[in-house]
Amino acid sequence: MTQAPSFAVISGAQIHDAVTGREEQVTRMVEAAYRLHGEGQTINPDSYFLRFPDRPSDRIIALPASVKGDVGVHGIKWISSFPGNVANGIPRASAVLILNDAETGYPFACLESSIISAARTAASAALAAATLADKRGDRPRRVGFIGVGIIARYIHTYLAGNGFTFDSLGIHDLSPEHAEGFKGYLERSEKGEITIHESAESLIRSSDLVVFATVAGEPHVTDPAWFTHNPLVLHISLRDLSPEIILSSCNIVDDVEHCMKANTSPHLAEQQVGNRDFVDGTLYDVLTGKTTPPADKPVVFSPFGLGVLDLAVARYVYNEVTASGTLHTVPGFFHDLSRYG
């Protein structure tokens, strides 16, 4: 008779310990998940957005997914984005993730997931930056960050963990206080020149690698002329660029169907021209050599964010915590298991 699994709760502190200093290893996990997704070994339904008419800037998103291969789990991430939290001194995003046993369907772990989400987002960004830059033949030496919250910090950490070094680093944020805070963070590890830019245009024109990690709900960067030096753009926040910029760039996404939703910049471009011909391929296509990014156009990576990546990192964390002997299970979580009492 199959026994119901025990149920564990894994804290953010445990997750931090499991992933910190292992940026390259986590990036390889994310790459493996992308390859499984490209090979049809995943199920990744649409994300579901819970929105609030009286609080239009807030949302909670459900990302269900299933991964075969070495990951071998089903699960769901439930992640909230409440931008007003920042003014109150706590992060914008909070999340939990449930892992379900692939055989029985029973949930067997609940993990704090804001760190998992940030780590998989940053690993995805660093993987794209390294893959696209290497295919173009040259790694950027000048990076600029537009939006400097926790995601930007994680992306910087993962770029460094994947071998990127920079001669100059630019910062632009609507909040001078946040810009100064991020500058202080960079100064603890970077030897390159660090500059706070008053405008997005100044930062973009002086950067070969541009990272968008904002909470923008609609395009605020609209002039393709800012990108004539053909930078590599990590469009992580998805809604910063006007359709005109998207249409004049080489566009790489994580998943075409997922990216063409919820008024992302690629979705707006699709609505404008009535087709998806401007999408040059997925990151899987670049990894497998099907698509090669050009050196004579801006290259924009727009990842909608796939739940399969969260599951891959969460499964790794679960295994690490279990192996360390510090897994906290909840006695009696599954209680009434007898069919007839």
Stockholm file with secondary structure:
# STOCKHOLM 1.0

chainA/1-341         MTQAPSFAVISGAQIHDAVTGREEQVTRMVEAAYRLHGEGQTINPDSYFLRFPDRPSDRIIALPASVKGDVGVHGIKWISSFPGNVANGIPRASAVLILNDAETGYPFACLESSIISAARTAASAALAAATLADKRGDRPRRVGFIGVGIIARYIHTYLAGNGFTFDSLGIHDLSPEHAEGFKGYLERSEKGEITIHESAESLIRSSDLVVFATVAGEPHVTDPAWFTHNPLVLHISLRDLSPEIILSSCNIVDDVEHCMKANTSPHLAEQQVGNRDFVDGTLYDVLTGKTTPPADKPVVFSPFGLGVLDLAVARYVYNEVTASGTLHTVPGFFHDLSRYG
#=GR chainA/1-341 SS CCCCCCCEEECHHHHHHHHTTCHHHHHHHHHHHHHHHHTTCEECCCCEEEECTTCTTCEEEEEEEEECTTTCEEEEEEEEECGGGGGGTSCSEEEEEEEEETTTCCEEEEEECHHHHHHHHHHHHHHHHHHHHHHHTCCCSEEEEESCSHHHHHHHHHHHHTTCCCSEEEEECSCHHHHHHHHHHHHTTCCSEEEECSSHHHHHHTCSEEEECCCCSSCCBCCGGGGTTCCEEEETTSSSBCHHHHHTSEEEESCHHHHSSTTCHHHHHHHHHSSCTTEEEEHHHHHTTSCCCCSSSCEEEECCCCHHHHHHHHHHHHHHHHHHTCCEECTTSSCCCCTTC
#=GC SS_cons         CCCCCCCEEECHHHHHHHHTTCHHHHHHHHHHHHHHHHTTCEECCCCEEEECTTCTTCEEEEEEEEECTTTCEEEEEEEEECGGGGGGTSCSEEEEEEEEETTTCCEEEEEECHHHHHHHHHHHHHHHHHHHHHHHTCCCSEEEEESCSHHHHHHHHHHHHTTCCCSEEEEECSCHHHHHHHHHHHHTTCCSEEEECSSHHHHHHTCSEEEECCCCSSCCBCCGGGGTTCCEEEETTSSSBCHHHHHTSEEEESCHHHHSSTTCHHHHHHHHHSSCTTEEEEHHHHHTTSCCCCSSSCEEEECCCCHHHHHHHHHHHHHHHHHHTCCEECTTSSCCCCTTC
//
